[in-house]
Amino acid sequence: EVQLVESGGGLVQPGGSLRLSCAASGFTFGSSDMNWVRQAPGKGPEWVSAIVPGGGSTHYAASVNGRFTISRDNARNTLYLQMNSLIPEDTAVYLCASEKGGFWGQGTQVTVSS
């Protein structure tokens, strides 16, 4: 059974940081490009970041470039998103998704508010 389980979300003040994790199982995580996608209340999904299987190449949406860092640990089948300098516009459900197989997690809520 394929599973992608996100964790690490929560409530944080503007300017704060969070680190999201996505634990993968049931497919060949180490050979799949992986993505983070977010969905804010009342809006459609927004692609946030992507990373190639070996981790040597990463890509970011303009809205998060310079503040967020995607990484992965293939030995642990885990994807990460380090989020710094958070702003209220980052409030959303954050989901991880695999290119290979098109699998999605259920998401973790991130709320940035004072």
N, C-alpha and C positions, 0 to 999 in steps of 0.2 A: 504494500500500500504506500502510495506516494504521500509524503507529508512535508509541508513547509510551515513552520511554526515561528511566528515573530514574537519578540519580547523586547522589553526595555523602554516602552513608551511611558508617558505620564504627564503630569502637570509641571511646567517649568516657567520661570519668569523670563521676560525678554532679556536677551544677552546671555542666557544660560546655555548649558550643553546637555545632550543626551547621547547615549550610544545604543542603537538598536541592533538586535541580533536576529538571525533567521536560521533556525536549525532545520536541515534538510535530511530526508531519508527516503528510501524506496526508488531512487533513480541515481544515475551516475552524475552526481553533483560536480565532481572535479572536471568533467568534460563539457559543462554547459556554461554559456554566457549567463550571467545573472543580472537582474534588474531590481531597483527599488522604484516603486510607483506610489503616489499618494493621491488621496481623494479628500478634498475639503468639503465641508457641509454645503450642499446645494450646487456643487460643481462637478464636472466630469473628471475622470482620472487624469493625472499629470505625471508623465515620466520624470523621474528625478535623477537616476544615475544608473550606470551599467559598468560591468567589469567582465573581462574575458576570462577563460578558464584558468590560465596561469597567473592571473592577477597583474600582468605586466602592462595592461592598457586599461584606462578608466575614462569614463565620459560623464559629464554633468550637464544638467539643465542650467541655463544662464541664471535662473533665479536662486540657485544654491551654490554655484561655482565659487570656490574660495572659502566657503563656510562648511561644506559637508565633505566627508571623505569616505569613499566606499572601499572595502577590503574583504578578503575572504581567507579562510583557513580550510584548505581542502582535506587536511588530515582529520579535521573535526567536522567536516561537512557543514560548515557554518559561514554565513554571509553577515557582514557588519555594515552599519552606517553610523559614522561619527558625525554628530551634528553640533556645530558650535555657532555662537552668535545668533541664537535663535530669535526670530521675530514673530509677531502674532500671525503674519501671513503664512507661516509654516504649520499652523494648526491644521491637522488632517489625520486621517487614518493612513498609516504607512504599510504597504504590502510588499513582499518580495515575490519575484516571479522568475521562472526559469525559461530561457529561450528554447532549450531542448525539452520537448514534451508539452510546453505551454502550461506548466503548473503554477498555481497561485496559492499563497497563504491566505489566512483569514484577516490578517492585519493587526496592528497595534496602534492605539490612539495616542497622538501627541497633541498636547494643548499648551500653547504659549500665551500666558496671560499674567498680568500683575494683580 
